[in-house]
Amino acid sequence: MERNVKMALALLIIIVLTAVIVYATLPYLSYFFGAFILYTIFRPIYRFFVNRARLQKQFAAMLVIIISIFLVLIPFYFLLSLIVGEIQQINQEYILASIQSWSQLLTNYLSRLDISIGPFQAKIQEKAMDVASQGFNYTSSFVLGSIQNLSQQSIGLFIMYFLLYYLFTGEDSDFTHKIYLAIPFNRENTATLVKEFGRVVRTTLIASGAVALIQGAILTVTFLIFNIRGAFLWGAIATIFSFLPVVGAPIIWVPAAVILLVQENYIAGIAILAAGVFISVIDNFLRPVIQERVGELHPLLSLLGIIIGVPLFGLIGIVIGPLLLSYFILTVEMFSREYLS
């Protein structure tokens, strides 16, 4: 009985301390995840510097951190700056003109069928403009908020790279072994959890990332060829949405093609439609091939994970969301297998 009381008190202390630590680190939680993601991505380079180039661990870790800043942080910042510049060039008058053109064409078409929507035309335009403005404002605030996070959250970035440094240099330290021992599963399941982290990160960033970049690049080039306003903006947004299986880039190219066809710009509309169908074919064929080579990740898991992760963690939620869902399913399976069976 006394042993059970002590065990309950120990569990209570652990729960309270965990809650305090999580509450204190919650504003920087995405940076902790960011450090582990960067560690997974750049670990092969670090191991090359240490094992092949025979560099000291501390120097190799600093070198990898510098490489990650130039390959990830700086390009990401300039990409967001480019998107903001494009957003400033696209105003609501352009959106309103497109909606009015679509509404007028619909009115003319229905008039041929002796169907009149005159009393409702103004309301339809107003509602469409309201929806378009909300989407426009949400995109602007989301991107601007991401840039402000990069510019203002210097403490978070410092924590991320500080943790990344010690993840590299402390791979074989006693502290790392203590963390492994603290995980409430046997050694085999603990190793599975670590492997699962690397698998989800690699699959999301390599498979989904490669497909997203290809789709965004094709759409951007197509928009530039036909002088579509905001080509870089829509291409970047299409790249982000391409991480979403099922939905993906059609959110961008389908409305663009419809608006151009409505405005009687048939060549550009058909070209964007053809480009959209082409990148959809690429998605269906290329994504499974890359995922099979890197690590299978179910599209439903990816979609739900992104829906959960992006509102909580921003753009990095594209990786964190599927990871959290995958860990949830995996830990439930392990708990059932290890403690209930």
N, C-alpha and C positions, 0 to 999 in steps of 0.2 A: 504493500500500500504506500509506504513512504517513498519507494522507488518510483511509483507511478506519479506521485505528487511532484517529485523533483523533475521527472521527465516533462510533466505538463508545464511547470514553471520555466524550464529550459526552452521549451517550444514557444512559450509566451514571450520570453526575452528575445528569441530569434525573430519572431513575427514583429514585435515592436521595433527592434533595431532595423529590420528590413524596411518597414513602413517609413521610418524616419529617413533612412538613406535614400529610398526611392523618392520621397517628397522633396528632399534637399537637392537631388540631382535631376529632378524631372525636367527643368528648363534646358538641361544639357544632354538629355537622354539620346537625342538624335546624333549628337557628336560622338557619344560612346559607340553607338552603332556604326557611325561613319568610320571610326578608328578600326573597328573589327573588319569592316568591309574593305578598307584600304589595305589592311594587313593580309587579308585573303588574296587580294588582287596582286600585291607587290611582293608577297613572300617568295615566289620563285626567283625574282631579281635579287632579293636580299640573300637568299641561299647561294646564288651564283657568286655574289661578291665575297661571301664568307668562305665557301668551300672551293671555288675555282680560282677566284682572284686573290685569295688569301688575305683579305682585308680584315682589320679588327672589327669586332661586332659593333662598337660604338660608331666608328667611322662609316661602316656600311649602312647602318640604320640612318644616319644623318644624310648620307648620299641618296638613299631611297626616298626619304622625306622630301628632299629638294626636287627629285625627279617627279614625285607625285604632285607637288605644287605646280610644276610647269605643265604636267600632262593632264591634270584634273581640275585643280582649283582655278587657275588663271584662265584657261579656255572656257570653263563654265561661267565665270564672271563676265567675260566678254560676250559670250553667247546671250546671256540674259540682258546685257546692255544693248546688244543688237536688236533683241526683241522689243525692248522698250522704245528704241528709236523708231522701229517700224510702227509700233502702236501709236506713237505721237503723229505719224504721218496719215494714219487712217482715222478719219473723224466720223461722227455720226451722220453727217450730210451724205457721205458716200453710202453708208448703210441705208439711209432713208431713200436715196435715189434708187437703189436696187429694189427695195420693198415696193416703192411706188410703181416701178416698171413692171414688176411681177403682178401687182394688183391690177394695173391697167390691162395687161395682157389677159389675165384671168377674166376680167370684166368683159373684154371684147369677145373672148371665146364663148362665155356663157350667153352673151347677147345674141350670138348666132343660133343658140339653142333655145331662144326665147325665154331665157332665165335671167331675171333681174336681181342684182344684189345691191342696187343703188343705196337703199337705206342702211345697209350694213358695211358698205365699202370703207367709210371713215373709221368705223370701229375695228374692222379687220386690220387696216393699216396701223392704227394706234396700238392694237395688241401686239402685232408683229414687231413694231418698233420698240415696244417695251421689252419684249423677250430678247431682241437683238441687243438692246442697250444693256440689259442685265448681264448677258453673256460677255459683252465687250468690257464692261466695268469689272466683272469678276476676273477675267483674264488679266486686265491691267493691274488690279490690286494684287493678284497672286504673284505675278512676275516682279512687280515693284517690291513686294514684301520679301521675295527671295533675294533680291539684290541688297535690300537693307539688312537682311540677316548676314549676308557675306561681308558687308561693309561695317556693320555695327557690332556683331557678335564676335569680336576678337577674342574674348575670353573662351568662348566655346571652341573656336578654331585652335587656340592654344592648348586647351584640354585634349582635343582630338589628336593633335600631333604629339603632345606629351605622352598620351597613352599609347599611340602608335610606336613611339620610340622604345618604350619599355616592353611592348608586345614583341618587338624584334629582339631586343637585347636580353630579355628575360625568358626566352622560350624554355630553357632548361633549368630555371631557377627554382628554389624551394617554394616561392610564393605561387608559381604556376602549378606545382604539384599539390599544394594545399587547396587550390581552387578545384582541381580535379577530384580531390578527396571529399570536398564539400558537396559535390553534386550527388543527390540522393539516389543514384543508380549504380549498378555494378560496372566494372571496368569496361565490359563489352558495350553496354548501352551508352556509357559516357563517351566512348570513342565514336559511336554511331552519331551522337548529337553533334560532336565536333565536325565529323564528315558531312553531316547534313547542312551545317552552316555554309561550308565551302561549296557544296553542290548547288544549293539554292542561289547563292551569290553569283557563282560562275554561270549558271544557267540563265538567270535573269539578265545579267550584264552582257554576257557574250552572245547568247542566242537571241534574246529579245532585243538587246542593244544593237546588234548587227542588223537585224531586220528593220528596226526602227530607223536607223541612220540611212539605210538604203531607201526606204520608203520616203522619208523626209527629203532626201537629196533629189530623188526623181521628181517629186512634187514641186520642189523649189525651182528646179531647172525648167520644168514645164511652165510654171507661172512666169518665170523670167522671159522665156521665149515669146510668150503671148502678152508680155507687158502687163501682167496682172498686178495691181497695187498691193503692196505688202507681201511680196513673194517670200522673203526671208522669214517674216513673222509666221505666215501660214505653214511654211515648211518646218519651222521649229516646233510649232504647236502640233503639227501632224506627227513629228518625230516622237513627241511626248505621248500623244494619244496612241501611237502604234504599239506601245507597251501593253495596251489593253487588248487582249484577245477578243475576237468576235466583233467588238465595236471598232476600235482602231482608227486608222486614218480616214475611212469613209465619212467620219464626222466633218472633215474639212473638204474633201474633194467632191462629195455628192452635192452639197449646197452650192459650191462654186460652179460646178457644171450646170446645175439647174438655173442659177441666176444668169449665167452667160447665154444659155439657150433662150431664156425668157427675154433677154435684151437683144435677141436676134443676132448674137455674135456666135454663129453656128460653128465656125472653124475652131475657135478657142474652146467652146463648150464641148465639142466632140473630142478634141485633143485631150482635154483634162479628163473626160470620161474614160477615154482609152488608157490614159496614164493610170487612172485610178483602178481600172480593171486589171491592168498589168501588175501594179504593186500588190493587189489582192492575191493574184496568182503566185507572186513571189512569196507572199506571207504563207500561203497554204503549202507550198512545196519546200521553201527554204527553212522555215522555222522548225518543222519536224526533223529535218536532216541535221541541223545544228544541235537541236536539243538531244537527239539520239547520241551524238558524239560527246556532248558536254555533260548532260545529265537530264533525265526526263523530268519535266515539271508540268503537271496537269493544267490545262488552260483555265478550268474553273477555279483552281487554287490560286492561280496567278491573278485572275480577274477580281475575285473576292478580296484577295490580299491587297491589291492596289486600291480598291475602294475603301478598305479599312485604313491602310497605311498613309495615303496621301493627305487626307484631312488632319491626321495626327502629327505627321512628321514632315510634310511638304514633299518636295521632289524625291528626297531620299526614301520616302515611304514606298516608292516603286519597288525597292528591294526589301525594305523592312517588313512591309505588309505580308507578302508571300512567305517570308521567313517566319514571322510570328504564327501564321496559320499552319505552316508545315511543322513547326516545333510543337504546337498544340496537339496536332494529330499524332505526332511521333511520341510525345511524352505520355499521352493517354494509352497508346498501344504498349509502351514500355511498362507503365504502371500496372496495366492489366496482366501483362505477361510475367512481370517480376514479383508482384505482390498479391495478385488475386488467383493466379493459376496454381 
